[in-house]
């Protein structure tokens, strides 16, 4: 039989001396305050602390182990968090002008994953549409026309030069060092031995002609380099025109969905410009697909590392289906 120390009350004596209603109130207070019974000042301090919005403010709670400090603080924080709005989503996107400095975009709740998915769909769509445009007969015809135009201009300049040179007994010859002008006699290149047998006046006249035509040839070759630059520029313009048909249409769809969000419209505009300026990215990816182990596989092109520049990196993503609430982060071992 258990013994009681002097002054200790039995359960029956306790029930006779204490009003059950008072015990019920105490239990309710204990439940609502996480176990901090009789700590009204501490509870008021906790509630005041969570109302302070300064980012450098910290609250330190000290008390005996097992008194419900953690539970009480978390309860109060979650209750207050339910009165606050859910913070926005955050993503990192490529800074096309300075890739080592990515751009952080704050988005409304739920839009981070949607923007990421939209960019993946854009890449997948254009990975199929872009190569088809560049393989079309329309593009091939325009490309051939550009090639023929610049080729004819260079060939015509060389043909006119050769005709002038031939009229003055000189000709254009090809050497390991490039094109050169040489004197001719009766349609054949004048040999060194034959040249040395000529009089000084005849040698001087031939040297003058060769030097004059050599300078003209140098000008024509310089013009050829300029023509080549113009040719590349025209091809790039044609490529941009073709790429713009596919890119602008697809980006416009995304602008309709996200264009009103701060920062997204300018980002999509930059994506549009970059894709139009670099259509070879999609053509290269298509070529690699055709030569890979699964040449017919299409649809997940956004997984190709070549398209990492267009990837949206989600940092914070909130579920729009959940009730609005600020997050409560619990870190048991902060460092």
Secondary structure, DSSP 4 states (H G I P E B T S, - for coil): -----TTPPPHHHHHHHS-HHHHHHHHHHHHHTTT-TT-HHHHHHHHHHHH---TT--------TTS-HHHHHHHHHHHHHTTSPPPPEEEEE--SS-TTSPEEEEE-TTHHHHHHHHHHHHHHHHHHHHHHHHTSHHHHHHHHHHHHHHHHHHHHHHHHHHHHHHHTTEEEEEETTEEEEEEEETTEEPPHHHHHHS-HHHHHHHHHHHHHHHHHHHHHHHHHHHHHHHHHHHHHHHHHHHHHHHHHHHHHHHHHHHTTSTTHHHHHHHHHHHHHHTTHHHHHHHHHHHHSTTTT--S-GGGSGGGGGG--EEEE---TTSPP-------TT--
